[in-house]
């Protein structure tokens, strides 16, 4: 078979998912079992992957599904715990006191608070935490999921204290060979990696400058009474200020501190600055925008989780105490990723299964405490005492959270194994590359010198499949590096474009949408969410691809390796 036909077969599960989810709005609970079957058939029949390897990949995917469900449960439990303690009622009032304007609220909660949580934790946690918080303060459930997905872009490459770069890129590249070339040219791996880190931040900051405004425009277009793209433009000064309040410290942190803290510092500094600006009505428009009355909302906007605050808040929780669980969560997430003894203690209870079914390189693990899910549960237990909750209230929170997991679990037990079958297909009887690599290779050979424009899209494809910037970087960084070598252009900038595209791909990653939807009771409407988040994803990839072309062929940006060639 030709590479073109093989690429089509490799892409068939994704085409099927896209057409059914986005085109026909078929619920993911029907689509994902079908795509899993297609992936297995292609792997066995066209690639010659052994049944044992397919089965091992499926088990690996199931273990990862359990990890995702653990995070979803923790996020739900935090929401429901705060709901029953009365804290969510106080938080909702607090945001209203900062500004009743939903345009301001979405920038503060999604763009800035979400960026901070992404920097501290990553792995889909921002959508799982920010989406239910937005529902609690009065956003439609679908709007909350859409905004929770949109912020999984600019901060993602530096999420989880830099994991997508520190682990994904560094482990995804042939570090030993590259280092020897760098030494020969008078440079070091550290200098090369610093160039990648800086370029990732600069590209993201450029793409992210308009993201707060896009959040507002999507809100007014899809969730406003007048369905207008331009209705929210009066927020432009505040939106641009919010963008720069995050991206300037974000870039400075990448350039001077490294990959660990850009999103953490950018989100935290931006949140502080823009909260003060909103309170003092600096750059805030004179008009106030709100969603239409609930009675006018589309049925599609509602989730199944009903937060009836007025029936639950029997007493008032002080604002600082209400926010304390989120503050503790942020602190403990950062400490768990940066303090080695603390990190090792949490990881000591990990369940690790190496070489599943004897298949080398296919391993599974489940982190009970190191996972954001475990830390969220710990915070919930602390909150019970901190807010002096009754055991009955906490028991209700646990019951409500557990009940929501069933729908998400059914979808994820097919989605994640499907992804693992595709990724692990590189070991086969037909001596073919893994399916994602083969598709990427076919694209690069088809477009030639203009490939840099498509490099971010290739990274996005990896993230769409895996639901992870880190995994996309692990799969595709060396491939992108090799294409840059073949074209005689900067390998560092090409790998940076890969990481940026992989971050953008998180906005349309199916199991991330499923996970976020589960936290607000919106399962079954993943296609409607993807129809909207596809738009900012296209914007992001177009801008990133254009920046790469300009960087390579107009500015002539190089790195130590291109200088040595």
VEXDREN-2710 file (C-alpha; in Angstrom, 1 decimal):
% VEXDREN-2710
k/r/px/py/pz
1/UNK/0.0/0.0/0.0
2/UNK/1.1/3.6/-0.7
3/UNK/1.9/5.9/2.1
4/UNK/-1.1/8.0/1.2
5/UNK/-3.5/5.1/1.6
6/UNK/-1.8/4.1/4.9
7/UNK/-2.1/7.7/6.1
8/UNK/-5.8/7.6/5.3
9/UNK/-6.3/4.4/7.2
10/UNK/-4.3/5.7/10.2
11/UNK/-6.4/8.8/10.2
12/UNK/-9.7/6.9/9.8
13/UNK/-10.6/6.7/13.5
14/UNK/-10.0/10.5/13.8
15/UNK/-12.0/11.2/10.7
16/UNK/-14.9/9.1/12.0
17/UNK/-14.8/10.8/15.4
18/UNK/-14.8/14.2/13.9
19/UNK/-17.6/13.6/11.4
20/UNK/-19.9/12.0/13.9
21/UNK/-19.1/14.2/16.9
22/UNK/-18.9/17.6/15.1
23/UNK/-20.8/17.0/11.9
24/UNK/-23.7/14.9/13.2
25/UNK/-23.5/15.7/16.9
26/UNK/-23.6/12.0/17.9
27/UNK/-22.9/11.6/21.6
28/UNK/-19.4/10.4/22.4
29/UNK/-20.8/7.4/24.3
30/UNK/-21.7/6.0/20.8
31/UNK/-18.9/7.4/18.8
32/UNK/-15.9/6.4/20.8
33/UNK/-16.6/2.6/21.0
34/UNK/-16.9/2.7/17.2
35/UNK/-13.6/4.5/16.8
36/UNK/-11.9/2.1/19.2
37/UNK/-13.0/-0.9/17.0
38/UNK/-11.8/0.9/13.8
39/UNK/-8.4/1.6/15.4
40/UNK/-8.0/-2.0/16.5
41/UNK/-9.0/-3.4/13.0
42/UNK/-6.6/-1.0/11.2
43/UNK/-3.8/-1.9/13.7
44/UNK/-4.3/-5.7/13.3
45/UNK/-5.1/-5.8/9.5
46/UNK/-3.1/-3.0/7.9
47/UNK/-0.2/-2.5/10.4
48/UNK/0.2/-6.1/11.5
49/UNK/0.3/-5.3/15.2
50/UNK/0.0/-8.4/17.3
51/UNK/-3.2/-9.1/19.2
52/UNK/-1.1/-9.2/22.4
53/UNK/0.2/-5.7/21.8
54/UNK/-3.3/-4.4/21.0
55/UNK/-4.6/-6.0/24.2
56/UNK/-1.7/-4.5/26.3
57/UNK/-2.3/-1.1/24.8
58/UNK/-6.0/-1.4/25.8
59/UNK/-5.1/-2.3/29.4
60/UNK/-2.7/0.7/29.4
61/UNK/-5.5/2.9/28.2
62/UNK/-7.8/1.6/30.9
63/UNK/-5.3/2.4/33.6
64/UNK/-5.0/5.9/32.2
65/UNK/-8.8/6.2/32.1
66/UNK/-8.9/5.4/35.8
67/UNK/-6.4/8.2/36.4
68/UNK/-8.5/10.7/34.5
69/UNK/-11.7/9.6/36.4
70/UNK/-9.8/10.2/39.6
71/UNK/-9.1/13.8/38.6
72/UNK/-12.7/14.3/37.6
73/UNK/-13.9/12.9/40.9
74/UNK/-11.6/15.2/42.8
75/UNK/-12.8/18.3/40.9
76/UNK/-16.4/17.3/41.4
77/UNK/-15.9/16.6/45.0
78/UNK/-14.3/20.0/45.6
79/UNK/-17.2/21.7/43.9
80/UNK/-19.8/19.8/45.8
81/UNK/-18.0/20.1/49.1
82/UNK/-17.9/23.9/48.7
83/UNK/-21.5/23.9/47.6
84/UNK/-22.7/22.1/50.7
85/UNK/-20.4/24.2/53.0
86/UNK/-21.9/27.5/51.6
87/UNK/-18.5/28.6/50.2
88/UNK/-19.6/28.6/46.6
89/UNK/-22.4/31.1/47.5
90/UNK/-19.8/33.4/49.0
91/UNK/-17.5/33.0/46.0
92/UNK/-20.3/33.8/43.6
93/UNK/-21.1/36.9/45.6
94/UNK/-17.4/37.8/45.6
95/UNK/-17.1/37.7/41.8
96/UNK/-20.2/39.8/41.5
97/UNK/-18.8/42.4/43.9
98/UNK/-15.6/42.6/41.7
99/UNK/-17.7/43.0/38.6
100/UNK/-21.2/41.9/37.6
101/UNK/-20.0/41.9/34.0
102/UNK/-19.7/38.4/32.7
103/UNK/-17.0/39.5/30.2
104/UNK/-14.8/40.5/33.2
105/UNK/-15.6/37.4/35.1
106/UNK/-14.7/35.0/32.2
107/UNK/-11.3/36.8/31.8
108/UNK/-10.6/36.5/35.5
109/UNK/-11.8/33.0/36.1
110/UNK/-10.9/31.3/32.8
111/UNK/-7.9/33.1/31.4
112/UNK/-6.1/34.1/34.6
113/UNK/-7.2/31.7/37.3
114/UNK/-7.2/28.9/34.8
115/UNK/-3.7/29.7/33.6
116/UNK/-2.4/29.6/37.1
117/UNK/-4.0/26.2/37.8
118/UNK/-2.7/24.9/34.5
119/UNK/0.8/26.1/35.5
120/UNK/0.6/24.4/38.8
121/UNK/-1.1/21.1/37.8
122/UNK/-1.8/20.6/34.1
123/UNK/-3.3/17.4/32.8
124/UNK/-6.8/18.9/32.2
125/UNK/-7.2/20.2/35.7
126/UNK/-8.0/23.8/34.8
127/UNK/-11.1/22.9/32.9
128/UNK/-12.1/20.4/35.6
129/UNK/-11.7/23.2/38.3
130/UNK/-12.7/26.3/36.4
131/UNK/-15.7/25.0/34.6
132/UNK/-17.7/24.0/37.7
133/UNK/-16.6/27.3/39.3
134/UNK/-18.1/29.2/36.4
135/UNK/-21.3/27.2/36.6
136/UNK/-21.4/28.1/40.3
137/UNK/-21.2/31.8/39.6
138/UNK/-24.0/31.7/37.0
139/UNK/-22.5/30.6/33.7
140/UNK/-24.4/28.1/31.4
141/UNK/-22.8/24.7/31.7
142/UNK/-21.9/24.5/28.0
143/UNK/-20.3/28.0/28.1
144/UNK/-18.3/26.9/31.2
145/UNK/-16.9/23.8/29.3
146/UNK/-16.1/25.8/26.2
147/UNK/-14.2/28.5/28.1
148/UNK/-12.5/25.8/30.2
149/UNK/-11.3/24.1/27.0
150/UNK/-10.2/27.4/25.3
151/UNK/-7.8/28.2/28.1
152/UNK/-6.0/24.9/27.5
153/UNK/-3.8/26.6/24.9
154/UNK/-1.4/29.4/25.9
155/UNK/-0.5/28.2/29.4
156/UNK/-0.4/24.5/28.5
157/UNK/3.2/24.2/27.2
158/UNK/4.4/25.3/30.7
159/UNK/1.7/23.3/32.6
160/UNK/2.4/21.0/35.5
161/UNK/5.5/23.0/36.3
162/UNK/6.9/22.7/32.8
163/UNK/6.2/19.0/32.2
164/UNK/5.4/19.2/28.5
165/UNK/8.8/20.7/27.8
166/UNK/11.0/19.2/30.5
167/UNK/9.6/15.7/30.0
168/UNK/7.9/15.8/26.7
169/UNK/10.5/17.6/24.5
170/UNK/13.6/16.5/26.3
171/UNK/12.6/12.9/26.4
172/UNK/11.2/13.1/22.9
173/UNK/14.4/14.2/21.3
174/UNK/17.6/12.1/20.8
175/UNK/19.4/14.0/23.5
176/UNK/22.7/12.1/23.3
177/UNK/23.2/12.6/19.5
178/UNK/22.1/16.3/19.6
179/UNK/24.3/17.0/22.6
180/UNK/27.4/15.7/20.7
181/UNK/26.6/17.9/17.8
182/UNK/26.1/20.9/20.1
183/UNK/29.4/20.3/21.8
184/UNK/31.1/20.1/18.4
185/UNK/29.6/23.5/17.6
186/UNK/30.7/25.0/20.9
187/UNK/27.3/25.0/22.6
188/UNK/25.5/22.8/25.2
189/UNK/22.2/21.0/25.5
190/UNK/21.1/23.5/28.2
191/UNK/21.6/26.4/25.9
192/UNK/19.7/24.6/23.1
193/UNK/16.8/23.8/25.4
194/UNK/16.7/27.4/26.7
195/UNK/16.3/28.5/23.1
196/UNK/13.3/26.2/22.6
197/UNK/11.8/27.3/25.9
198/UNK/12.1/31.0/25.0
199/UNK/10.7/30.5/21.5
200/UNK/7.7/28.5/22.8
201/UNK/6.9/31.4/25.2
202/UNK/7.2/34.1/22.6
203/UNK/5.0/32.2/20.0
204/UNK/2.4/31.5/22.7
205/UNK/2.4/35.0/24.0
206/UNK/1.8/36.3/20.5
207/UNK/-1.0/33.9/19.8
208/UNK/-2.4/34.4/23.3
209/UNK/-2.6/38.2/23.0
210/UNK/-6.1/38.0/21.5
211/UNK/-7.3/34.9/23.4
212/UNK/-9.1/36.9/26.3
213/UNK/-10.9/38.9/23.6
214/UNK/-11.8/35.7/21.8
215/UNK/-13.2/34.3/25.0
216/UNK/-15.5/37.2/25.2
217/UNK/-16.5/37.2/21.5
218/UNK/-17.3/33.5/21.7
219/UNK/-19.4/34.2/24.7
220/UNK/-21.4/37.0/23.1
221/UNK/-21.8/35.1/19.8
222/UNK/-22.8/31.7/21.1
223/UNK/-24.3/32.5/24.6
224/UNK/-25.6/36.1/24.2
225/UNK/-29.1/37.2/23.6
226/UNK/-28.2/38.9/20.3
227/UNK/-25.7/36.2/19.1
228/UNK/-23.2/38.9/18.1
229/UNK/-19.5/38.5/17.5
230/UNK/-18.9/42.2/18.1
231/UNK/-21.1/42.9/21.1
232/UNK/-18.3/42.3/23.5
233/UNK/-15.7/44.5/21.7
234/UNK/-16.1/47.3/24.3
235/UNK/-14.1/45.1/26.6
236/UNK/-11.1/45.3/24.2
237/UNK/-8.9/47.5/26.5
238/UNK/-9.5/45.3/29.5
239/UNK/-9.0/42.1/27.5
240/UNK/-5.7/43.3/26.0
241/UNK/-4.5/44.5/29.4
242/UNK/-5.4/41.0/30.8
243/UNK/-3.5/39.4/28.0
244/UNK/-0.3/41.4/28.6
245/UNK/-0.7/41.1/32.4
246/UNK/-0.3/37.4/31.9
247/UNK/2.0/37.1/28.9
248/UNK/4.7/39.6/29.8
249/UNK/5.6/37.9/33.1
250/UNK/5.1/34.6/31.3
251/UNK/7.7/35.4/28.7
252/UNK/10.1/36.9/31.2
253/UNK/9.8/33.8/33.4
254/UNK/10.6/31.5/30.4
255/UNK/13.6/33.6/29.3
256/UNK/15.1/34.2/32.8
257/UNK/13.8/31.3/35.0
258/UNK/13.2/28.4/32.7
259/UNK/10.2/26.2/31.8
260/UNK/8.8/25.6/35.3
261/UNK/7.1/28.8/36.2
262/UNK/5.9/30.9/33.2
263/UNK/2.2/29.9/33.5
264/UNK/2.2/29.9/37.3
265/UNK/3.7/33.4/37.5
266/UNK/1.8/34.8/34.5
267/UNK/-1.5/33.6/35.8
268/UNK/-0.9/34.7/39.4
269/UNK/0.5/38.1/38.6
270/UNK/-2.2/38.7/35.9
271/UNK/-5.0/37.7/38.3
272/UNK/-3.8/40.0/41.0
273/UNK/-3.3/43.0/38.6
274/UNK/-6.6/42.6/36.8
275/UNK/-8.7/41.9/39.9
276/UNK/-7.4/45.3/41.3
277/UNK/-8.2/46.9/37.9
278/UNK/-11.7/45.5/37.8
279/UNK/-12.4/46.6/41.4
280/UNK/-11.3/50.2/40.6
281/UNK/-13.2/50.1/37.3
282/UNK/-9.9/50.7/35.3
283/UNK/-10.4/49.8/31.6
284/UNK/-13.8/48.3/32.4
285/UNK/-16.6/49.3/30.0
286/UNK/-19.4/51.4/31.3
287/UNK/-22.0/49.0/30.0
288/UNK/-22.6/45.6/31.8
289/UNK/-23.0/42.4/29.8
290/UNK/-24.9/39.4/31.1
291/UNK/-26.3/36.2/29.8
292/UNK/-30.0/36.3/28.9
293/UNK/-32.4/35.3/31.7
294/UNK/-32.3/31.6/32.5
295/UNK/-35.8/31.1/31.2
296/UNK/-34.4/32.0/27.7
297/UNK/-31.5/29.7/27.7
298/UNK/-31.3/26.9/25.2
299/UNK/-31.8/23.4/26.6
300/UNK/-28.4/22.5/25.2
301/UNK/-26.8/25.0/27.6
302/UNK/-27.9/23.2/30.8
303/UNK/-25.9/20.5/32.6
304/UNK/-27.5/17.9/34.8
305/UNK/-25.7/19.2/37.9
306/UNK/-28.0/21.7/39.5
307/UNK/-26.3/24.0/42.0
308/UNK/-29.2/25.4/44.2
309/UNK/-27.1/27.6/46.4
310/UNK/-30.0/29.3/48.1
311/UNK/-31.1/26.0/49.5
312/UNK/-27.7/24.9/50.7
313/UNK/-26.0/28.0/52.2
314/UNK/-27.5/28.0/55.7
315/UNK/-24.7/30.2/57.0
316/UNK/-22.3/32.7/55.5
317/UNK/-18.6/31.7/55.0
318/UNK/-16.2/34.6/55.0
319/UNK/-14.7/35.3/51.6
320/UNK/-11.1/34.5/52.5
321/UNK/-12.2/31.2/54.1
322/UNK/-14.4/30.4/51.1
323/UNK/-11.4/30.8/48.8
324/UNK/-9.0/29.0/51.1
325/UNK/-9.5/25.6/49.5
326/UNK/-8.5/26.9/46.1
327/UNK/-5.5/28.7/47.6
328/UNK/-4.4/25.5/49.4
329/UNK/-4.9/23.5/46.2
330/UNK/-2.6/25.9/44.2
331/UNK/0.1/25.8/47.0
332/UNK/0.0/22.1/47.4
333/UNK/0.1/21.5/43.7
334/UNK/3.2/23.6/43.3
335/UNK/4.9/22.1/46.3
336/UNK/4.1/18.6/45.1
337/UNK/5.9/19.3/41.8
338/UNK/8.9/21.2/43.1
339/UNK/9.8/19.8/46.6
340/UNK/11.5/16.5/45.9
341/UNK/10.9/14.8/49.3
342/UNK/7.2/15.8/49.2
343/UNK/6.9/14.6/45.6
344/UNK/8.6/11.3/46.4
345/UNK/6.3/10.7/49.4
346/UNK/3.2/11.2/47.3
347/UNK/4.6/9.0/44.6
348/UNK/5.4/6.2/47.1
349/UNK/1.9/4.9/46.8
350/UNK/1.8/4.9/43.0
351/UNK/0.6/1.6/41.3
352/UNK/3.0/0.9/38.4
353/UNK/2.7/-2.1/36.0
354/UNK/5.7/-2.3/33.7
355/UNK/5.7/-4.1/30.3
356/UNK/2.0/-5.1/30.3
357/UNK/1.5/-8.5/28.8
358/UNK/5.2/-8.7/28.3
359/UNK/5.1/-5.9/25.7
360/UNK/8.3/-3.8/26.2
361/UNK/7.6/-0.1/26.6
362/UNK/3.9/-0.4/27.3
363/UNK/3.5/0.4/31.0
364/UNK/0.6/1.6/33.1
365/UNK/0.5/3.5/36.3
366/UNK/-2.0/5.1/38.7
367/UNK/-1.1/7.9/41.1
368/UNK/-3.4/7.9/44.1
369/UNK/-1.9/10.9/45.9
370/UNK/0.5/12.6/43.4
371/UNK/-2.3/12.9/40.9
372/UNK/-4.3/16.2/41.0
373/UNK/-7.3/13.9/41.9
374/UNK/-5.6/12.8/45.1
375/UNK/-4.6/16.3/46.1
376/UNK/-8.2/17.5/45.4
377/UNK/-9.6/14.9/47.7
378/UNK/-7.1/15.8/50.4
379/UNK/-8.1/19.5/50.1
380/UNK/-11.8/18.4/50.4
381/UNK/-11.1/16.5/53.6
382/UNK/-9.3/19.6/55.0
383/UNK/-12.2/21.8/53.9
384/UNK/-14.7/19.7/56.0
385/UNK/-12.9/20.8/59.1
386/UNK/-12.0/24.2/57.9
387/UNK/-15.6/25.1/57.0
388/UNK/-17.0/23.1/60.0
389/UNK/-19.2/21.0/57.7
390/UNK/-21.6/18.3/58.9
391/UNK/-20.7/14.7/58.0
392/UNK/-24.1/14.5/56.3
393/UNK/-23.2/17.4/54.0
394/UNK/-19.9/15.8/53.0
395/UNK/-21.6/12.5/52.5
396/UNK/-24.0/14.1/50.1
397/UNK/-21.1/15.7/48.3
398/UNK/-19.4/12.3/47.8
399/UNK/-22.6/10.8/46.6
400/UNK/-23.3/13.5/44.0
401/UNK/-19.7/13.4/42.8
402/UNK/-19.7/9.6/42.4
403/UNK/-22.9/9.5/40.5
404/UNK/-21.6/11.8/37.8
405/UNK/-18.6/9.6/37.0
406/UNK/-20.6/6.8/35.3
407/UNK/-21.2/8.5/32.0
408/UNK/-17.7/9.8/31.8
409/UNK/-16.2/6.5/32.7
410/UNK/-18.0/4.7/29.8
411/UNK/-16.7/7.1/27.2
412/UNK/-13.2/7.2/28.6
413/UNK/-12.8/3.4/28.7
414/UNK/-12.9/3.4/24.9
415/UNK/-11.4/6.8/24.1
416/UNK/-8.0/6.4/25.9
417/UNK/-7.4/2.7/24.8
418/UNK/-8.1/3.8/21.2
419/UNK/-5.4/6.4/21.6
420/UNK/-2.9/4.0/23.0
421/UNK/-3.5/1.5/20.2
422/UNK/-2.6/4.2/17.7
423/UNK/0.4/5.4/19.6
424/UNK/1.8/1.9/20.3
425/UNK/1.4/0.7/16.7
426/UNK/5.0/1.3/15.8
427/UNK/6.0/-2.2/16.8
428/UNK/4.4/-4.3/14.0
429/UNK/5.0/-7.1/11.5
430/UNK/4.9/-4.8/8.5
431/UNK/7.8/-2.6/9.6
432/UNK/5.7/0.5/9.5
433/UNK/6.0/3.7/11.6
434/UNK/3.3/4.2/14.3
435/UNK/0.1/5.6/12.9
436/UNK/0.5/9.2/14.2
437/UNK/4.2/9.4/13.0
438/UNK/3.3/8.0/9.5
439/UNK/0.5/10.6/9.1
440/UNK/2.9/13.4/10.1
441/UNK/5.6/12.0/7.8
442/UNK/3.2/11.9/4.9
443/UNK/2.1/15.5/5.5
444/UNK/5.7/16.8/5.6
445/UNK/6.7/15.0/2.4
446/UNK/3.6/16.3/0.6
447/UNK/4.0/20.0/1.3
448/UNK/7.8/20.4/1.2
449/UNK/9.4/23.8/2.1
450/UNK/6.1/25.3/3.4
451/UNK/5.9/22.5/6.0
452/UNK/6.7/24.8/8.9
453/UNK/3.3/26.4/8.4
454/UNK/1.8/22.9/9.1
455/UNK/4.1/21.9/11.9
456/UNK/1.9/23.3/14.7
457/UNK/-1.1/21.4/13.2
458/UNK/0.9/18.2/13.3
459/UNK/1.6/18.8/17.0
460/UNK/-2.1/19.6/17.5
461/UNK/-3.0/16.2/15.9
462/UNK/-0.8/14.5/18.4
463/UNK/-2.5/16.3/21.3
464/UNK/-6.0/15.7/19.8
465/UNK/-5.2/11.9/19.8
466/UNK/-3.5/11.7/23.2
467/UNK/-5.2/14.6/25.0
468/UNK/-1.8/15.7/26.2
469/UNK/0.8/18.2/25.1
470/UNK/3.4/16.1/26.8
471/UNK/2.6/12.9/24.9
472/UNK/2.4/14.8/21.6
473/UNK/5.9/16.1/22.3
474/UNK/7.1/12.7/23.2
475/UNK/5.8/11.3/20.0
476/UNK/6.6/14.0/17.5
477/UNK/9.5/16.2/18.7
478/UNK/12.2/14.1/17.1
479/UNK/10.2/13.9/13.9
480/UNK/9.9/17.7/13.8
481/UNK/13.6/18.0/14.5
482/UNK/14.4/15.7/11.6
483/UNK/12.2/17.6/9.2
484/UNK/14.0/20.9/10.2
485/UNK/17.4/19.2/9.6
486/UNK/16.2/18.1/6.1
487/UNK/15.0/21.6/5.3
488/UNK/18.2/23.2/6.7
489/UNK/16.3/25.5/9.1
490/UNK/16.2/26.0/12.8
491/UNK/15.5/22.8/14.6
492/UNK/14.9/24.6/17.9
493/UNK/12.2/26.8/16.4
494/UNK/10.5/23.8/14.7
495/UNK/10.4/21.9/18.0
496/UNK/9.0/25.1/19.6
497/UNK/6.3/25.1/16.9
498/UNK/5.5/21.5/17.7
499/UNK/5.0/22.3/21.4
500/UNK/2.8/25.3/20.7
501/UNK/0.6/23.3/18.3
502/UNK/0.3/20.5/20.8
503/UNK/-0.9/23.0/23.4
504/UNK/-3.5/24.3/20.9
505/UNK/-4.7/20.7/20.2
506/UNK/-5.8/20.4/23.8
507/UNK/-8.7/22.6/23.0
508/UNK/-10.3/19.9/20.8
509/UNK/-8.9/16.8/22.6
510/UNK/-11.9/14.5/22.9
511/UNK/-11.2/13.0/26.3
512/UNK/-10.4/16.4/27.7
513/UNK/-13.8/17.6/26.5
514/UNK/-15.4/14.5/28.1
515/UNK/-13.6/15.1/31.4
516/UNK/-14.6/18.8/31.5
517/UNK/-18.2/18.0/30.5
518/UNK/-18.5/15.5/33.3
519/UNK/-17.7/18.1/35.9
520/UNK/-20.8/20.1/35.0
521/UNK/-23.1/17.3/33.9
522/UNK/-22.9/17.9/30.1
523/UNK/-22.1/14.4/28.9
524/UNK/-23.6/13.6/25.5
525/UNK/-23.0/17.1/24.0
526/UNK/-19.3/16.9/23.2
527/UNK/-19.9/17.6/19.5
528/UNK/-21.6/20.9/20.3
529/UNK/-18.6/21.9/22.4
530/UNK/-16.1/20.8/19.7
531/UNK/-17.9/22.8/17.1
532/UNK/-17.1/26.0/19.1
533/UNK/-13.6/25.2/20.4
534/UNK/-12.5/24.2/16.8
535/UNK/-12.7/27.9/15.9
536/UNK/-10.1/29.2/18.4
537/UNK/-8.0/26.1/17.6
538/UNK/-7.9/27.1/13.9
539/UNK/-7.0/30.7/14.9
540/UNK/-4.2/29.5/17.1
541/UNK/-2.7/27.1/14.5
542/UNK/-2.9/29.7/11.7
543/UNK/-1.1/32.3/13.7
544/UNK/1.5/29.9/15.0
545/UNK/2.1/28.5/11.6
546/UNK/2.5/32.0/10.1
547/UNK/4.9/33.0/12.8
548/UNK/7.1/29.9/12.0
549/UNK/7.2/30.8/8.3
550/UNK/8.2/34.4/9.1
551/UNK/10.7/33.2/11.6
552/UNK/12.4/30.8/9.2
553/UNK/12.2/32.5/5.9
554/UNK/11.9/36.2/6.7
555/UNK/13.8/36.7/10.0
556/UNK/16.2/33.8/9.4
557/UNK/16.1/32.7/13.0
558/UNK/18.7/30.0/13.8
559/UNK/20.1/28.0/16.6
560/UNK/23.5/26.5/17.5
561/UNK/22.8/23.4/15.4
562/UNK/21.8/25.3/12.2
563/UNK/24.9/27.4/12.6
564/UNK/27.1/24.3/12.7
565/UNK/25.6/22.7/9.6
END
